[in-house]
Amino acid sequence: MNTTARRLAMTTVSLAAALTAGWSLYAVARHYDAPKGIAGAAVAVFDGIAYMCLHLASEAAADGRSAFGARATAAFMAGVSIYLNHTHADLIHGGLPAFALFAVPTIGLLAVSEMSWAGPRARARAERGERPYRLPQFGGWAWALAPGLAGKTVKARAIAHIEGAPAPTAAEPKSYSAQDVLRRRFAEMDPVDAIRIAHDAQPDMPPPELASLLVSYGLVVDPVQVALVLGQQPAEYEVQRDDAPAHQQVSALPPVNLQGAVEEAASVLGPDARARDIVEHIARHRRLLVDEPYVRTALSRAAKKNQQPQQPPLPNDGEIGQGGQGYN
C-alpha cells in the first residue's frame, strides 16, 4: 500500500471512529440538558485532547524529552471518554454490547495513532544512539514447556540491557551550507578539472592564489601543480612608444635564475618588503614559483655576499719572512 492510500485509509477510519464515539458523548451531554453547541464541543474536549496528547508525546520522544506527561494526559482523557460511553450504554439500557459499540472506536483510534507514530520515534531514538530492549523470541513451545526458565531468561536479559545501555547522545545537526556542498563536490572531482574550473572563474588569479582558493574548498594542491595544469608561460609585455610603430611586440624581461629574481624583487620593493610580497612579485612579473623559506635563504645569501670583505693582495716573494727576506 503506497503512502497516499495509507493516509486515505487512516483518515477514513479516524473520522468514522471519532463520529461513532462522538455521537455517544453528544447524547450523554444532551441527556444532562447541555446546549447543542456545548454537547458538540464535548467530542473535541475528550477524544480530541487525547489524540493531541499522543501527538505531543511523539514530538517529545523525537526531541529526546520525556513524554510521560503527555501520555498520562491522553490515558486520563481516554478513560473519562470510555466512562461516559459506559454511562450512555446504561441510559439506553444497551448493556455490554452498547458499551463496546461506543467505547471501542475511541480505544482503537488512540491505539492506531500510537502505533503509527512509533516508527518515527524509533528512528529519532536510533539517531541519538538509544537501543530499546526487545523481548527474545523463544516461541510458543518454549513458553509452554519451560515457562519458569523462559521468564527468568527474559528478566535476566532485561537487567543486562538496563545496566549496559550506553548513554544517549544528541544527534549532530546536519550542515547544508554551500561551502560544505562544494567541498564534497571538489573531493569527488578530478583535480585537473577542478583547477581548470577555478581558473575559468578567476582567470587573472596567479597560481599561488588559485592554489590557496582550492585548498579552502578542500582540494589540496600547490602552486606548481596549478601552473603545470594550466601550462602558463612567461608573460609578454607590449609597450607603445612615440618613435615606434603601433602594437610593437617586445620580448619579456631578460631571463634570470631564482637567486637573481629574488634580489631583483627585493631591490624593487625596498628593504622593508616581506618574504610573501617578494613571492607574489616574482610570480606576477617573472612567472616563477618560489616559496617564502627560499626567499629568506636567498636574501641571507645576498647579504653575506655584499658584506664579505675584500682579501688584501698577497705580498711579493721577496717580502715574505723577517727583514724582507724570503724563506729558503
C-alpha positions as CSV (number, residue, x, y, z in Angstrom):
1,M,0.0,0.0,0.0
2,N,1.5,3.3,-1.0
3,T,1.7,6.4,1.2
4,T,-1.4,8.1,-0.3
5,A,-3.6,5.1,0.1
6,R,-2.4,4.5,3.6
7,R,-3.1,8.1,4.6
8,L,-6.5,8.0,3.0
9,A,-7.4,4.8,4.9
10,M,-6.1,6.3,8.1
11,T,-8.2,9.4,7.6
12,T,-11.4,7.5,6.8
13,V,-11.0,5.2,9.8
14,S,-10.2,8.0,12.2
15,L,-13.1,10.1,11.0
16,A,-15.5,7.1,11.4
17,A,-14.2,6.3,14.9
18,A,-14.4,9.9,16.0
19,L,-18.0,10.2,14.8
20,T,-19.1,7.0,16.5
21,A,-17.5,7.8,19.8
22,G,-18.5,11.5,19.5
23,W,-22.2,10.7,19.0
24,S,-22.2,8.8,22.3
25,L,-20.6,11.7,24.1
26,Y,-23.1,14.1,22.4
27,A,-26.0,12.0,23.6
28,V,-24.7,12.0,27.2
29,A,-24.3,15.7,27.2
30,R,-27.8,16.3,25.8
31,H,-29.2,14.0,28.4
32,Y,-27.9,16.4,31.1
33,D,-29.5,19.3,29.2
34,A,-26.3,20.7,27.8
35,P,-26.8,23.1,24.8
36,K,-26.2,21.6,21.4
37,G,-23.0,23.7,20.9
38,I,-21.6,22.5,24.2
39,A,-22.6,18.9,23.5
40,G,-20.8,19.1,20.2
41,A,-17.7,20.5,21.8
42,A,-17.7,17.5,24.2
43,V,-16.3,15.4,21.4
44,A,-13.2,17.6,21.0
45,V,-12.8,18.0,24.7
46,F,-12.3,14.3,25.4
47,D,-11.2,12.4,22.3
48,G,-9.6,15.4,20.6
49,I,-7.4,16.2,23.7
50,A,-6.4,12.6,24.0
51,Y,-5.4,12.5,20.3
52,M,-3.4,15.7,20.6
53,C,-1.6,14.4,23.7
54,L,-0.4,11.4,21.7
55,H,0.9,13.6,19.0
56,L,2.7,15.7,21.6
57,A,4.1,12.6,23.2
58,S,5.6,11.6,19.8
59,E,7.2,15.0,19.4
60,A,8.7,14.8,22.8
61,A,10.1,11.4,22.2
62,A,11.6,12.6,18.9
63,D,13.2,15.6,20.6
64,G,14.7,13.4,23.4
65,R,12.3,14.8,26.1
66,S,10.1,12.9,28.5
67,A,6.7,12.0,27.1
68,F,5.3,10.8,30.4
69,G,3.0,13.9,31.0
70,A,1.5,13.8,27.5
71,R,0.9,10.0,27.7
72,A,-0.6,10.2,31.2
73,T,-3.0,13.0,30.0
74,A,-4.0,11.0,26.9
75,A,-4.8,8.0,29.1
76,F,-6.8,10.1,31.5
77,M,-8.9,11.7,28.8
78,A,-9.5,8.4,27.0
79,G,-10.5,6.8,30.4
80,V,-13.1,9.6,31.0
81,S,-14.4,9.3,27.5
82,I,-14.8,5.5,27.9
83,Y,-16.6,6.1,31.3
84,L,-19.1,8.4,29.6
85,N,-19.6,5.8,26.8
86,H,-20.5,3.3,29.6
87,T,-22.9,5.9,31.1
88,H,-24.6,6.2,27.7
89,A,-25.0,2.5,27.4
90,D,-26.7,2.4,30.8
91,L,-29.0,5.3,29.9
92,I,-30.3,3.4,26.8
93,H,-30.2,0.1,28.7
94,G,-28.0,-1.3,25.9
95,G,-25.7,-3.3,28.2
96,L,-22.3,-4.5,27.3
97,P,-22.9,-4.6,23.5
98,A,-23.8,-0.9,23.5
99,F,-20.8,-0.1,25.7
100,A,-18.5,-1.9,23.3
101,L,-20.0,-0.1,20.4
102,F,-19.4,3.3,21.9
103,A,-16.0,2.8,23.6
104,V,-14.1,0.5,21.2
105,P,-13.8,3.2,18.5
106,T,-12.1,5.5,20.9
107,I,-9.7,2.8,22.1
108,G,-8.9,1.7,18.5
109,L,-8.3,5.3,17.3
110,L,-5.8,6.0,20.0
111,A,-4.1,2.7,19.6
112,V,-3.7,3.1,15.8
113,S,-2.4,6.6,16.3
114,E,0.1,5.4,18.9
115,M,1.4,2.7,16.6
116,S,1.6,5.0,13.5
117,W,3.9,7.3,15.4
118,A,6.0,4.5,16.8
119,G,8.2,4.3,13.7
120,P,9.3,8.0,13.7
121,R,10.0,7.8,17.4
122,A,12.2,4.7,17.0
123,R,14.2,6.4,14.2
124,A,14.8,9.5,16.3
125,R,16.0,7.4,19.2
126,A,18.3,5.4,17.0
127,E,19.9,8.7,15.8
128,R,20.6,9.5,19.4
129,G,22.2,6.1,20.0
130,E,19.3,4.7,22.0
131,R,18.6,0.9,21.6
132,P,15.3,-0.1,23.2
133,Y,15.0,-3.6,24.8
134,R,13.2,-6.2,22.7
135,L,11.8,-9.4,24.1
136,P,13.6,-12.6,23.0
137,Q,11.7,-14.7,20.5
138,F,11.6,-18.1,22.3
139,G,8.5,-19.4,20.5
140,G,5.3,-20.8,21.9
141,W,6.6,-24.3,22.6
142,A,9.4,-22.9,24.8
143,W,7.0,-20.9,26.9
144,A,4.7,-23.8,27.2
145,L,7.3,-26.4,28.1
146,A,9.6,-24.2,30.3
147,P,7.7,-21.1,31.4
148,G,9.7,-20.5,34.5
149,L,13.0,-20.7,32.8
150,A,11.8,-18.5,29.9
151,G,10.6,-15.9,32.3
152,K,13.9,-15.9,34.2
153,T,15.8,-15.5,31.0
154,V,13.7,-12.6,29.8
155,K,14.2,-10.9,33.2
156,A,18.0,-11.5,33.2
157,R,18.4,-10.1,29.7
158,A,16.3,-7.0,30.6
159,I,18.5,-6.3,33.6
160,A,21.7,-6.7,31.5
161,H,20.2,-4.4,28.9
162,I,19.4,-1.7,31.5
163,E,22.8,-1.9,33.2
164,G,24.8,-2.0,29.9
165,A,22.8,0.5,27.9
166,P,25.0,3.4,26.7
167,A,24.1,7.0,27.5
168,P,22.1,8.6,24.7
169,T,23.9,11.1,22.6
170,A,22.4,14.1,20.9
171,A,22.2,13.9,17.1
172,E,24.6,16.2,15.4
173,P,22.9,18.9,13.3
174,K,23.4,18.4,9.6
175,S,25.1,21.2,7.6
176,Y,23.8,22.2,4.3
177,S,25.9,25.2,3.6
178,A,27.2,26.0,0.2
179,Q,30.8,25.6,1.4
180,D,30.2,22.1,2.6
181,V,28.4,21.1,-0.6
182,L,31.2,22.5,-2.8
183,R,33.9,20.8,-0.6
184,R,32.1,17.4,-1.2
185,R,31.9,18.2,-4.9
186,F,35.5,19.1,-5.3
187,A,36.5,16.0,-3.3
188,E,34.8,13.8,-5.8
189,M,36.2,15.7,-8.9
190,D,39.4,15.1,-10.8
191,P,41.9,17.7,-9.5
192,V,42.8,18.7,-13.1
193,D,39.1,19.5,-13.8
194,A,38.8,21.4,-10.5
195,I,41.9,23.5,-11.3
196,R,40.6,24.4,-14.8
197,I,37.1,25.3,-13.4
198,A,38.7,27.6,-10.8
199,H,40.9,29.2,-13.5
200,D,37.9,29.8,-15.7
201,A,36.1,31.5,-12.7
202,Q,39.2,33.6,-11.8
203,P,41.3,33.9,-15.0
204,D,43.5,36.8,-13.6
205,M,44.4,35.0,-10.4
206,P,48.1,33.7,-10.2
207,P,48.8,30.1,-9.4
208,P,49.7,30.7,-5.7
209,E,46.4,32.4,-5.0
210,L,44.5,29.9,-7.1
211,A,46.0,27.1,-5.1
212,S,45.1,28.8,-1.9
213,L,41.5,29.2,-3.1
214,L,41.3,25.5,-4.0
215,V,42.7,24.5,-0.6
216,S,40.0,26.5,1.1
217,Y,37.5,24.2,-0.6
218,G,39.2,21.0,0.5
219,L,41.3,20.3,-2.7
220,V,45.0,20.2,-1.6
221,V,47.2,21.4,-4.4
222,D,50.3,23.5,-4.6
223,P,51.2,26.4,-7.0
224,V,53.5,24.2,-9.0
225,Q,50.7,21.7,-9.8
226,V,48.4,24.5,-10.7
227,A,50.9,26.0,-13.1
228,L,51.6,22.6,-14.7
229,V,47.9,22.0,-15.3
230,L,47.3,25.5,-16.8
231,G,50.6,25.4,-18.8
232,Q,51.4,29.0,-18.0
233,Q,54.2,30.6,-19.9
234,P,56.3,33.7,-19.1
235,A,54.4,36.8,-19.7
236,E,55.0,39.0,-22.7
237,Y,54.7,42.8,-22.4
238,E,53.6,45.3,-25.1
239,V,54.6,49.0,-24.9
240,Q,53.7,51.9,-27.1
241,R,56.4,54.5,-27.9
242,D,56.1,57.6,-30.0
243,D,59.1,56.7,-32.2
244,A,58.0,53.0,-32.7
245,P,55.2,51.6,-34.8
246,A,51.9,50.8,-33.1
247,H,51.4,47.4,-31.5
248,Q,55.1,46.7,-31.4
249,Q,55.8,43.4,-29.7
250,V,58.7,43.4,-27.2
251,S,60.1,40.4,-25.5
252,A,59.8,39.6,-21.9
253,L,62.3,40.6,-19.2
254,P,65.7,39.0,-19.6
255,P,65.8,35.6,-18.0
256,V,67.3,35.2,-14.6
257,N,67.7,32.4,-12.1
258,L,65.8,32.2,-8.9
259,Q,68.5,33.9,-6.9
260,G,68.6,36.8,-9.3
261,A,64.8,37.1,-9.3
262,V,64.7,37.3,-5.5
263,E,67.4,40.0,-5.5
264,E,65.7,41.9,-8.3
265,A,62.3,41.8,-6.4
266,A,63.9,42.9,-3.2
267,S,65.6,45.9,-4.9
268,V,62.2,46.9,-6.4
269,L,60.1,46.5,-3.3
270,G,62.7,48.0,-0.9
271,P,64.4,46.8,2.3
272,D,61.1,46.6,4.2
273,A,59.5,44.1,1.8
274,R,58.2,40.8,3.4
275,A,59.0,37.4,2.0
276,R,55.4,37.0,1.0
277,D,55.5,40.2,-1.0
278,I,58.6,39.1,-2.8
279,V,57.0,35.7,-3.7
280,E,53.9,37.5,-5.1
281,H,56.1,40.0,-7.1
282,I,58.2,37.2,-8.6
283,A,55.0,35.2,-9.5
284,R,53.4,38.2,-11.1
285,H,56.3,39.7,-13.0
286,R,58.6,36.8,-13.6
287,R,56.1,33.9,-13.6
288,L,58.5,32.0,-11.3
289,L,57.2,29.9,-8.4
290,V,59.2,30.2,-5.2
291,D,58.3,29.8,-1.5
292,E,59.0,32.1,1.4
293,P,61.8,29.9,3.0
294,Y,63.7,30.1,-0.3
295,V,63.3,33.8,-0.4
296,R,64.7,34.2,3.1
297,T,67.6,32.0,2.2
298,A,68.3,33.9,-1.0
299,L,68.2,37.3,0.8
300,S,70.6,35.9,3.5
301,R,72.9,34.7,0.8
302,A,72.9,38.0,-1.0
303,A,73.5,39.9,2.3
304,K,76.5,37.7,3.1
305,K,77.9,38.3,-0.4
306,N,77.6,42.0,0.0
307,Q,79.2,42.0,3.4
308,Q,82.1,39.7,2.5
309,P,85.4,41.8,3.0
310,Q,87.9,42.1,0.1
311,Q,91.0,39.9,0.5
312,P,94.2,42.0,0.6
313,P,96.7,41.3,-2.2
314,L,99.4,38.7,-1.4
315,P,102.9,40.2,-0.8
316,N,105.8,39.6,-3.2
317,D,108.1,36.7,-2.6
318,G,110.8,39.0,-1.5
319,E,108.6,40.4,1.2
320,I,107.8,37.1,2.9
321,G,109.6,36.5,6.2
322,Q,111.5,38.6,8.5
323,G,113.6,41.5,7.3
324,G,112.1,41.3,3.8
325,Q,114.0,38.1,3.1
326,G,112.2,35.1,1.8
327,Y,112.4,31.7,3.2
328,N,115.0,29.4,1.5
